Amino acid sequence: MRGKVLLSVRLAALERPFEFRVPLDMTVEQAARLMSQMAAQMEPARYEASDEVDLMLCDGPGAGGQLNPNESVRALVEQGALVEGAHLALV
């Protein structure tokens, strides 16, 4: 899908990954907050949304590193840090 990237995001509290199509023009911070809100809506008894969330790479050369919250998703895709199907964790 043009203008978006598919990301597989794991939430430790829920012990399972979720797939999100993220618009390239969003910042990492905006994407993380939206993912947190959506997870809370899907699993309200097990997860509470937070504005204090970050995204961490789970595979590839930067595994274990947190993404810059001010960076756009587009910039990370262009740099090769994010690819279609990349595995991330919401922390």
Secondary structure, 3 states (H helix, E strand, C coil): CCCEEEEEEEEHHHCEEEEEEEECCCEHHHHHHHHHHHHHHHCCCCCCCCCCCCEEECCCCCCCCECCCCCEHHHHHHHCCCCCCEEEEEC
